[in-house]
Amino acid sequence: GRRWKSAALGAALAVWAANGASQIVAAPSALLSHAEGSIAVAPKGDKEWMDASARRALQRGDRVWTDKGSRAEVQAGAHVVRMDGQTQLSLDAVGEGATQMSVMRGSVAVSVPQLAPGENVEVGTPNLAFRARQAGEYRIDVDAQRGTTRVSVMSGAGVVFGEHGESVDVAAGQRLTFRQRVLAKAATPAFTAVDDFDHWMVARARGPASA
């Protein structure tokens, strides 16, 4: 489960490159600000995973994995990325002008308290790239087995990009599921936020941002 899948990463980066999202700026470190359970980190270029605890600095290119039943929170500049269990995340850029990450499997919630003009907050998955257009609260769920990505916008607004520049706007209150890299829509049930991860991220948002 922890092994980095280079083919999947290549697919995510190809999506980003098709949309100009590969322009990455030099960036300071992020911070693993909260950890519950078993969390592992693999530094850029390292195939080995190591156990990690809260307050660990994270650099561009680092990968983070949460075991089943575990959760983590990453502070990336002004933004907070919350990870559910069995989630694999790569930090592709962290800086004043860009916060970019890849999620290869699992669920993340991204809190964007403010968005400066020209700033990019983006999440790449194996079949799409999501970009926040406004300050808001966003959730991305990647089902690696089914090859789908679900994008939920609790507040704010964003846009989803496909491999060849296709785009779909996502407004507050919408939850859309996409399959393939051409943004083929899968089932689109009405938006409800009721699972354990939703409850946890709301509780974390109400409390302190760090452990």
TORMIGU-787587 format. One record per residue (C-alpha): x, y, z. Coordinates in steps of 0.5 Angstrom, whole numbers, plus 2048, in hexadecimal, padded with zeros to 3 digits. Layout:
// TORMIGU-787587
XYZ;...
This chain:
// TORMIGU-787587
800800800;806805801;80A8037FB;80A80A7F7;8078087F0;80B80C7EB;80680A7E5;80080D7E9;8048137EB;8068147E4;7FF8147E2;7FD81A7E7;80381E7E5;80181D7DD;7FA8207DF;7FD8267E3;8028277DD;7FD8277D8;7FA82D7DC;8008317DE;80082F7E5;80782C7E4;80A8337E5;80C8327EC;8108387F0;8158377F5;8128367FC;813835804;81182F808;80A82D80A;80982A811;806823813;802827818;7FD82281B;7FE81A81B;7F981581D;7FB80D81D;80180B818;803810813;80980F80E;80D81480A;812812804;817818803;81781A7FB;81B8157F7;81B8107FD;8188097FC;818808804;81280A808;81380C80F;80F80D815;80D814816;80A81881C;80781F81D;80B82581C;80F822816;812827811;81082580A;813827804;8118277FC;8118207FA;81081D800;80A818800;806816806;802810808;7FC80F80D;7FB80880F;7F4805810;7F0808816;7F680E816;7F5815814;7FA81B813;7FA822812;7FF82680E;80082E80E;802831807;803838808;7FC83B80A;7F8835807;7F782E80B;7F6827808;7F382280C;7F481B80A;7F081580C;7F280E80D;7F580A807;7F7810804;7FD812800;7FF8197FE;80581C7FB;8078237FC;8098267F5;80A82D7F7;8098327FD;80A8397FD;8078407FD;80483F7F5;8038387F5;8008327FA;80082C7F5;7FF8247F7;7FE81E7F4;7F98197F7;7FA8127F5;7F580E7F9;7F08107FF;7ED816801;7EF81D803;7EC824805;7EF82A803;7EE831807;7EF837803;7EE83D808;7F0842803;7F38427FC;7F78477F9;7F784A7F2;7FA8457ED;7FB8407F3;7FA8397F1;7F88347F6;7F782D7F2;7F68267F3;7F88217EE;7F58197EE;7F78147E9;7F18167E4;7F081E7E6;7F38247E9;7EE8287ED;7F08307EE;7ED8347F3;7EA83B7F0;7E883E7F7;7E983D7FE;7E5837801;7E5830803;7E682A7FF;7E68237FF;7EA81E7FA;7E88177FA;7EC8127F6;7EA80B7F5;7F08087F2;7ED8017F0;7E78047ED;7EB8097E9;7E780F7EC;7E88167EF;7E28197F3;7E28217F4;7DE8247F9;7DE82B7FA;7DB82D801;7DC834800;7E08397FB;7E08377F4;7E58337EF;7E78307E9;7E88297E6;7ED8287E1;7EE8217DC;7F481F7D8;7F38237D2;7F08297D5;7E98277D6;7E682B7DC;7E082B7E1;7DE8307E6;7DC82E7ED;7D88337F1;7D78337F9;7D282D7FB;7D48287F5;7D78227F5;7D981F7EE;7DD8187ED;7E18177E7;7E48117E3;7E98117DE;7EE8177DC;7E981A7D8;7E481C7DD;7DF8177DC;7DA8187E1;7D88127E6;7D28127EB;7D18187EE;7CD8187F4;7CA81E7F8;7CF8217FC;7CF81E803;7D581F808;7D481980D;7D981480E;7DF814814;7E4818810;7DF81E80F;7DD81E816;7E581D818;7E7823813;7E1828816;7E482681D;7EB82881B;7E982E817;7E683181E;7EC82F822;7F3831822;7F683081B;7FC82C81E;7FD827823;
